[in-house]
Amino acid sequence: MYLDMHSHSVSSDDSRATVEQYVKWIQVLRKRGHTVDGIVLTEHRKFDFDKDYSSLADQYNVLIIKGSELDTRYGHFLVYGVNEGLTSDIDFADTRMDARALMQAARQHDAIALPAHPGRFGIGLTDYIAKGESFDDVEIVER
């Protein structure tokens, strides 16, 4: 299955694309011979429990999954498997949360949190690792 695991819609503060525009673009890509099965909406600093994209997904035969992208004091993290328990334990709007606490809470609620763009200057986790921070829940598989 081929998914774009990190997409933002107009629900985030840095995107101008609607979810429908994304799924229409997937149709264009498919006509050009690309395999794209769906997207994961990782909206910034929130999770839209009230948004239901099932009719849009059915109409365009595209899988639409919801996640979040959260700011932490150690960079941006993508969160998959968001549920009400996790949103009760973690303030998704807190841009200074400890990434370690986020990863631990995600694990406790059967979700996963991982660095969004670990090598990006200023918001990438690798900058903090290079400065001596350690993250027991993060494993580097390539160097």
N, C-alpha and C positions, 0 to 999 in steps of 0.2 A: 504494500500500500504506500502511495506517495502522498505525503501531506506537507503543507507549509506549516511548520510548527510554531511560527512566531509572526502573527499578523495583527495589525491594529485597524480598527474601523473608526468612524466618526465618534464613537463612544470614548475614544482616547483623545488626549489633548494634542496629539501630533500627527493625526491622520485626517485626510479629507475624503477617504473612500468609504462608501457604504458597504454593508455586507453583500447586498445585491450586486453592486459593482464588482466585488471580488468574484462572486460565483459566475457572473457573466464573463469576466476575464478568463476564468478557468475554461469556459466553453470555447473561447478564442484559442487558448493554448491547446486544447484537445483537438480542434480542427487543424492546427498546425502540426499535429502528430505527437504532442507531448502527453505524457501520462501524469495527470494530477487528479487525485481522488478526493482531496478536501483541504480544509484549512483549520487551524486552531487559532481562535481569536484570543489573544493575550492582551487584554485591555490594561492600560496603565492604572495601577493603584486602586483597583476595584474588581469586583466580580458581579456581573449582571445576572442575578438569579432570575429576574423577571423577563429577560429576553428569551424568546423561543423562536428558533430559526428552522424548526422542523418542516414547515410548509415550503420555505425557500429551498431547503436541502432536497426535499422530494421533487419540487418543480424542476430543479436543475441537475438532479442526480449527483449531488456533491455532499460529502460528509462535512458537517460543521460542528466543531467541538469548541467548548469554551474553556479558557484558562485565564491566567492573569500574569502581568509583569509588574513586579514590585521593586521599589527602590529600597536599598538597604545602605547602611554605612559602608558596606564593602562591595558596592556595585549593584547592578540590576539582576534580578532573578526571575526566571519563568517558573510558574507554579501550575502543575497539571493535577487534576483530580480534586479541584476545589470543592469544598462542601461547607455546610453551615457550621459544623463544629470548628473547622479551621478558621472561618471568618469570625467566629466568636472569640477564639483564642488570640488571633493576630489582627492588629489594626492595619488593614491594607493601605491606609492613607499615610502611615508613619514612614516617612522617608529616611529616618535615622535608625530603623530597627536593626538589630544584630542579625546578620545572615545566618549565623549558627542557630539562633533561636527559631528562625523561620524554617530552616531545614529540619530541625528537631520536631517542631509542631506539625509540619507537613507529614513527616513520617508517622507521627502519632495518630494522624487522621487519615491514614492510607492515601496520602497524596505524595507528590514529589516536587521539590524545589531545586533548581539547578541554575548555574550562572547563565545569563542571557547572552552576553557577548564578552566572554572572559578576557579577550585580548585588546579590547577597545580602550584607548587612553582615557584615563580619568574615571571611568565607570566599570572597568574590567577587573575581575577578581585577581587576575595574574599580577596586577600592580601591587595589590595588598600582600599576596604571597611573597613577592620579591622583597617586600619591606619587612618580612619576618612573621606575618600573621599565619596561623595554621587553621585548617578547616578539616576536621576528622572525617566529615561526610563527603568530602570532595576527593576524588581519585583522579590523578593525571595519568592518562593512558598513552600519551605521545609526548615527546619532547622535541 
